[in-house]
Amino acid sequence: MKGLVRKNEEIKTMAEAVGDHRASKGSEPRSVYGKIVSFADRNTSTDDILNILTG
């Protein structure tokens, strides 16, 4: 049962990331996953993404 709960939490996090990624939305993504999807959607390079996430 614990594994199922964790899977549901992971699915919710990924769903939020997909919903948050739109640049036209005007707000910051809620999670690092949303940021990754958002940057990937803009055709940003992998190096750019890593630089942004690691500061």
C-alpha positions in Angstrom: 0.0 0.0 0.0 2.9 2.4 0.8 4.2 2.0 -2.7 0.8 2.8 -4.2 0.6 6.0 -2.1 4.1 7.0 -3.3 3.2 6.4 -6.9 0.1 8.5 -6.6 2.2 11.4 -5.1 4.7 11.0 -8.0 1.9 11.1 -10.5 0.4 14.2 -8.9 3.9 15.9 -8.9 4.4 15.1 -12.6 0.8 16.3 -13.5 1.5 19.6 -11.7 4.8 19.9 -13.6 3.1 19.5 -16.9 0.4 22.0 -15.9 2.9 24.5 -14.6 5.3 24.4 -17.6 3.5 26.8 -19.9 5.5 30.0 -20.3 2.4 32.0 -21.0 0.9 31.1 -17.6 2.9 33.9 -16.0 3.7 32.2 -12.8 6.7 30.2 -11.5 6.4 26.4 -11.6 5.7 24.8 -8.2 8.5 22.3 -8.3 11.9 21.6 -9.8 10.2 19.2 -12.2 7.9 22.0 -13.5 11.0 24.1 -14.0 12.8 21.4 -16.0 9.7 20.8 -18.2 9.3 24.6 -18.7 13.0 25.0 -19.8 12.9 21.9 -22.0 9.8 23.3 -23.7 11.7 26.4 -24.6 14.4 24.4 -26.4 17.0 25.5 -23.8 20.2 23.5 -23.8 21.0 20.9 -21.1 23.8 23.1 -19.8 21.5 26.1 -19.4 19.0 23.9 -17.4 21.8 22.6 -15.1 23.2 26.1 -14.6 19.8 27.5 -13.6 18.9 24.6 -11.3 22.3 24.6 -9.5 22.7 28.4 -9.3 
